[in-house]
């Protein structure tokens, strides 16, 4: 058994693709047209972690809600300061600015994607 992907529903596919491709650095690897939705698969450079951005052609009445079980998606960077500058140039800000988890540990920060999904950025040196 191997992990294939995580699926999230998005309201504005253009905003979501821009966020995940231009800011996070994922590449679109596949698109699949269905009768009621279009699926956009974005993946990291190693191809190990894929997110399926599902754009339903019609939103359900009342839209989507995140529920209270989902936590966050996490991405690693070697330079959180450089990512912070990129985030600012992108016109976005953190929901929780960079901080050390513990003395000598990794620095992390949180932001939301265009649909409000929490994203954790972890500096891995």
Secondary structure, 3 states (H helix, E strand, C coil): CCCCCEEEECCCHHHHHHHHHHHCCCEEEEEEECCCEEEEEEECCCCCCEEEEEEECCCCCCCCCCCCCCCCEEEEECCHHHHHHHHHHCCCCCCEEEEECCCCCCEEEEEECCCCCEEEEEECC
